[in-house]
Amino acid sequence: MTERLAQNLAALARLSPEMAALVGQRGVDPAMGQATTLDRRPVLEIAGRALDSRRDPRGQAAAEAAAVDAPRVVLAGFGTGYLAEALIDRGIDLATIIVDRPESLAGAMVALDLSRLLDRVPVTCLELLRESLDVAVLRARAPRLVCHGPSLSTSSDLAALAAAWDGIPVADRPPRVLVVGPMAGGSLGPAVSTAAAARACGADVTFFDASDFAAGFRALARSDLATARQGQLTEIIGHTIADEAIGRQADLVVALAQAPLHAAALGRLRDAGIRTAFWFVENCRVLTYWRDLAAAYDRFFAIQPGTFLDRLHDAGAPQPAYLPMACDPDRHRPVALTSHERTRFGSDVSFAGAAYLNRRSVFAGLTDYDLRLWGPGWTDPALARVAAGAGLEYSPEEMIRIVAASTINLNLHSAAHVTGLDPEPDYVNPRTFEIAACGAFQLVDRRGPLADLFEADEVVSFGTLEALRPLIDRYLAADDERAAIAERGRARALRDHTYAHRVRSIFREALSPALAAAAIVGVGTESIDEAIATHEHGGDVTRDELLLRVLREIGLSHGMTTTRVEPDIKASA
């Protein structure tokens, strides 16, 4: 590899890593040659045909750039690179450069120092534009396409893309998305993060906070007809969600596990032309209601790959897909602890979570360590003395402080039917991603999908209980190694495993290419900071609005008056 190519590759990799990898693998097309102009400038040739002017490549490129009247463009074709540089010199914003093949770009990178250009403009090629959404995103970034004529004349595929460019659909607004969380349960936090990520990704988002009805749902358990009454409340909430989506002309409803949406409400959404997606962030063996809803959603996403996707397909899910859990960098982050917090939350080894059977059994054998257990249910005599805060619930802010203050964070996936490791380790829990994003060290029981999500030097796993104690001993004594692993784990989590990554996957599958591209590019939206401020100061369905709608619906549907029902709900809230 020449020094010039290496320098150009380093610049290319900063904005276009996939393209840099392809160029490094493929090199220069053997059919590509190089001519020299009278003023000793290189010009690429292919099959004897020059890709830029042999007489004055820079002058011709400047003349072509002067004819471009758009402030932001996509460039199709590259040649030797003179036109791209001329557009930049003229002050035109180059959103992306599309080349036909990596080998074409490699030839230019050997001929010229293009590092200034490649360091500021992303480059892609036809084989990386794998789906219609990829092209739609480029079209949304810059509707105007500038063509490098000689490149199109040597590539029929690139010419075909250029001919179709103006006909690629473009949305003039971001997609309207309604995110629905559960009334209670472990998916409430992921629902909040999903809504925030969808908003930050450019969508016009409304969050339906069903947890406002949790107290009323629990209060109905005291009724002689508890199951029927709770079912009626869930039905009403589901129809209220459908009313909200239809009233706001939503393009997509994204529901998290245990969201109070039922088949009838989902049918109304389908009839209204509103797409629906369900992210089942639960263990399919513990919660089995997915069988009744699989066919009712347009897209069904699961944290368990493999056989569960086959079972979903058999249950009627049209296109089930694997979508693992994630972290929220705004919530899961490193924190600086005060000395008081270190004393309150600190320990050599800790676990924060529910006291499932297997966890109680395993942790009872670790009480000779400086161990602290957080969360409800740690009442076994062998564990009560190490249960922090009398085993009470902890807040999300306390959670990240527990993680930060613990030398080793244990991460044992739950199992209510065994005393050891989960015998069916086919999913990775959210704690894995959250601890990593906090920049903390964890020991996690080995899971089938884990190797595809983190490298072995980013998150340490154990495959047997016999391996756990030696790993605890080793890493308690290895401060530098522990810190390096945690740092690499955090980098991986932020690079590949945030809720924004997952939301983009949902948009890609569940929205039209034009609307998905509008969200990704941010068509018609404010800045991310402004969007977050909007979210914090309004824009979601308020608690009072939700309660009034449901109370009104109860009165209409069941012949009850709001004055009779309202005091019970207020007392339960």
C-alpha angles and dihedrals in degrees: 000000000000121000090244093052091048091051092048092047091054090053092045092051093060095067103012109036096160091052092047090053092052093047090049091051099043106034122188124341107253089221090061118096136178132234128191125228124222090264089051099254120146121244123186121233131194120194087348093304117123116232092205136022113297090205105047114351096172094047093049091047091051090051092051092047091050089060092058110099100179121097094216127032145162115233119219111202130012113205109177091336102256096121093049091051091047091053090051092047089053090056096251115148109237105207095185141341117223118201127184097234138001089241090063092055091045090060092055091046090057093047102047142023099250098163094115090055098039091048092062107029125059116229128204137170136219095262091056091055089080100159139030089253091062090058092041090056091054090047091051092048093057121359092197117083121199114199128213097216102207091050092054091048090058096044120053091187093055089046090052091053090050091050091051096043100097091048095056107112115249124192117223093206139037119262117270108234130185114200116199124199131191128267088242141340142078095308094065093086093047089049092055090047092047091054092048092048093048089052092047089049090061105265125134096243135194118186117210104206103204091175087085086077097049095097092050091048091052091046090057088061087077091062121103086233095043099149094047094045093046089049090052092050091049090049092051093048090050092054090046089056090050090049089052094049094046093045092052092043090235119195094204139017114203114195126190125212115298093014108156095248119127135187096268094053091044089051090055090052092050091049089052091053094248115143119228132205129185123202106198101200093176140087106272091214093057099042111035103173088104087087090068096046105036094095095042095067126072092219128021121194123191135187090219115076127194120032095013090063088054090051090050090051090051089051090057104266103150099212112003114189139186115249115167126210122271147196131253109223090201091057103026107055142125113276134196110237128213118227088254091054092048090054094044099044104021130109139139092248129017145169127196117194147067121326101245119175096257092048093051090050096047097042092048086070094054101056092109087073124075088269129169126186122201130196137043128311103039093129101127109122091237091055106031094087092057095042106112122224092007088295094292127157117276128215124240090254090051089049094060090047091052088051093047094047096048119089090207123020112205115215111190115169113232126259123170096187104051137049096221137039120337104270092211104051097175101134139045117229125230091249089071092061095038096053090046091051089051088061091241132136120251140179109212130184109251115267130191097241095039097092091058092051104042135018119240090253092053101053123015116221136187124213099195136030089239089064095053102077095048089051091050090050093047098050096041085064097042108072097162095045091047092051093048092052091048091050092051091046091053092049091052093047093051093044099048114005114054126121087250088063091051094045091053088053090052092048091048092055103033106037132061112264091250095053094041089051091048089056095045093047095038099238111190095355135120123245120289091253091052091047091052090049090051090051092050095049102038145308099112127093105274124230093243092049091051094048093048092050093049094045090050090049092049090053092049097042102041105027093247127133122237091232089063096048104033098072091054092053093046091050090051097047 
